[in-house]
Amino acid sequence: MKTLFIGAGSMAYALMSGALKAGVLKNENVHVTNRANQERLNEIVHEFGVRHVEHDSPYDAVILVMKPKDFHEAADSIRTHLSRDTVVISVLAGITMEHISDKLSFNGAVARAMPNTSAAMGKSATAVSFNPYLSDSQKEWTTTLFQSVGTAVEVAEEQLDLITALSGSGPAYIYYVAELLKNAAVELGLQEELAKSLVTQTIAGASAMLEESGLEARELRRNVTSPGGTTEAGITILEDYQVRDAFFQCVSSAKSRSEVLGKELKKQSLKK
């Protein structure tokens, strides 16, 4: 697949790295362009042995990994790389497949994905949606592309705002919990590096248990929470401070913000 990445940021880097290592992409078939940061573009070209964009050349796959606000300005140049057999793959939060098709005047295959920053470690949780125009081989290739940087599941596009709030933003929530646990330990007397090491391994171990034990999170929690013990004392405080409600509102607020951003981007496009 002759593939063009439009954008050279962290997500482009992660996707390119994972897909090249997995053999989903071949260096000689990968091209990349970036609107502003030429130095960053040259770094990626040099590191991965890929090529600069071929102007006005059609591609089998065009992957949109620029900032969402830059999509409308780039639309005219993107059109020059499309053919009726191209699949356009977007990781742009808030921009629907219908809007992408309309803006590109493209009545063809469009996929929309929501990976997260853990793609850089090959651990992304990615949700993918497809419009009706993808062939089976295009769907398979697109899914395999995102599986090269973690897991990938197909969902209805209407679910992507919620998934953006859950797994798209989710790493930041976990980092926040790690930050707070470490800070609490330090304030209570533990050395900072020791606290950081213990928190990091605790989260890694809990993640492995969730993935490999086959047990639900609730059951794993209950297995650790002995009546009258230390864990129960801590959980009781979390419940008293309504942490359960706080997490619900966290995901709900992020979902609403994703919906608003999508509407704002569409309005900006209509004004132009």
N, C-alpha and C positions, 0 to 999 in steps of 0.2 A: 504493500500500500504506500503510494507516494503521499506523504503527510506533511502538512504545513501547520506549525504552531504560530498563532498570532498572539504575541506576548512572550516575555522572557523573564517573568517573575518567579517566585518560589514554587508555585504550582506547576508551571511549565517545566521547571527544573526537575521537580519530583516525578512528574509523569514521564518525562523523557528518559530520566535515569532508570526508572523501574521497567519501562517498556523495552528499552534497549537491552537491559540485562536479561530480561525474560525472552528476548527474541521476537517480541510482538512487532517491534520496529527494527529496521535495518538502518545503520548510520547513513548509508548513501542515499536512502529514500526519504530522509528527514530534512526539512527545511524550516527556518525560523525567521521571524521578523519582529521588530519591537519599535514602537512609535518614537520613543525619546532617548532611552539610555543605550547608546551605541556601545559603550564599554561593557555593559552587562551582556549585550547581544554577542559581542566578540568573545567574551569569556565562555559562553555556552557553546558557541561554534567550535572553539578550540578544545574545550574539555571533552565534548562528546563526539567530535569528528563529524558533525553535521554541517549543513550548508546554509548560506543566506538564501532568502526567498528568491524564486525566479519570477520576475515581474510578468504579470498577465498570463501566467501559466496555470492551467487547471490542475487540481489535485484530487486524489481519491478521497482524502479526508482532510478537513480544515478544522482545527481545534482552537476554539476561542478561549484564551486564557488571559486576556487583558483585563483591566479594571472595568466593571460594568458601565461606568460613566463614559468610557471611551468607545463603547461599541457603536453608537450612532455616528460618530465622526469617522469611524473606520469602515462603515458599511460600503461605501462606494468602492474602496480599494479591495474589500473582501470579495465583492461580486466578480472581479476579474479572475478569481481563482476557482470559480465554481463551474461545474458542468452538470448535466442531468444525472450523472452517476456519482457525484460527490456526496459524501455524508458530512454534514456540519455538526460538530460536537461542541456544545457550550457548557462551560463550568461557571457561567456568569449568574450570580445570585439575583433572583427577582425578575429575570427577563424570560418570558414564556417562549415556548417553541413557536407559537403562532406569531408572536411579535418579531422574532428572529426571521421567520419566513417572509413576513410582510416587509420588513425593513430591507431585506436582501433581495426582494422580488424573486424569491426562490421557492418554487413549488416542488420541493424534493425532500430528501431524507434529512431530518434534523433530530438529534438526540440532545438531551439535557442531563447533566450529571451534577451531583453535589458531593464531592470528596471533602476531606478535611486535611489539615496540615500534617497529620501523621503519615500522609503519603510519602513524606521525605524519608521516613523510616520503613517504608513498605508495610505500614499498619493502618492505612486509611479504611474507614467505613464509608463506602460510596453507594449512593442511590442513583439509579439511572432510569430515565424515561425516554420513550421513543414515540415519534409521530408515525402515522400509518405508512409512510413511504419507504422505510428501511427494508431492505431485503433481509432474509434470514442470515446471510453471510455478513452483512453489515452489522446486524445486531450482535452476532457472535463475536465479531472483531472488536466492537466497541466495549462489550462486556469484558472481554479478555484484556483489553487495554487497561481498564480500571482494576481488574483482578491482579494485574502486575504490580500494583502498589497497595495491595490489601485485599479486602473483600468487596464484592459488588453485587447488589440486588436490584432487580427491576421493580419499579413502583409506578403508580399513576402520578401524573404530573401534579395533580391537585395536592398531593402529599408532600411536595418538595419544600414548601415554606415551613412546615412542621419539622421536616427532616433537617432543614437548614438550622433550625433552632436547637434540634437535639444533637445530631452527630456533627453537623457543620461547625457549630459553635461549641460543641461538647468538650473538646480538649481544653478550652479555656476554663470551663467550669472545674474540671479535674485539677488543672494547675492551680486554680484559686483555692480549692480544698487543700492541696499539698502545701501551698504557701501558708495558709492559716494553721494547719497542723504543726508545721515546722516552727512558725512564730510562737505558737502556744508553748511548745516544748522548750524553746529558747528562753522565753519569759519565766518558765518554771524551773530553769536551772541547767538545761542541757546545752552542751557546746553546739554551735551552729552547724558545723560540718557533720557531726554525728547525728544531729536531728535530721538534717537533709538526707543523709544516707539511709537512715531507718525509715523515713517517710517514703522515699523513692522505692525502696525494696518492698515495703508494705503494700503500696499501690500496685507494683508489678506482680506481687504474689497473689493479691486479691483478684487482679485481672486474669491471671492464669487459672485460678480456681473457678471463676465465672465461665471461662472458655472451655475448660477441660473436665470439670467435675460432673457436668450434666445436671447440676442442681440449680434451682432458681435462686436469685439474689436473696429473697426473703428467707429461704430455708438456710442458706449459708450464714446469713446474719443470725438467725435463731440458734444455729449450731454453736456459734461463738458466744452467745449471750446467756451465760449461766444465771439462774435466779439468785439475786443478792450479790452478784459479783461485780467486778470493775467495769466490764463492758456494759452491763445493764445500767450502772450509774451514769456512764457517759451518754448512752442512748436516751435515757430519761431526760437529761438536760437538753439534748437536741429536740426532743418532742416538746418539752416545756417552752423552748424558744421558737417553736413552730417551723422548724427547718423543712419539714415535709411541704408545708404551704409555700415556703420561700422558693423551693425548687420548682414547684408547679408554676408559680408566678414568673420565675426566671424563664422557663421554656415558653410559656404563654406570651410573655412580653417580647421575646426574641422572634417568635413566630409572627406576631403582629407587626413588628418592625420590618421583617422580610417582606410581608405583604405591602406595607406602605412604600418601601423603597422601590418595589416593582411598579407600583402605580405612579410614583414620582418620575421614574425613568421613562415610562410610557408617555406621560404628559409632556416631558421635555422633548421627546421625539416628535410628538404631534405639533409642537410649536415651531419646529425647524422646517 
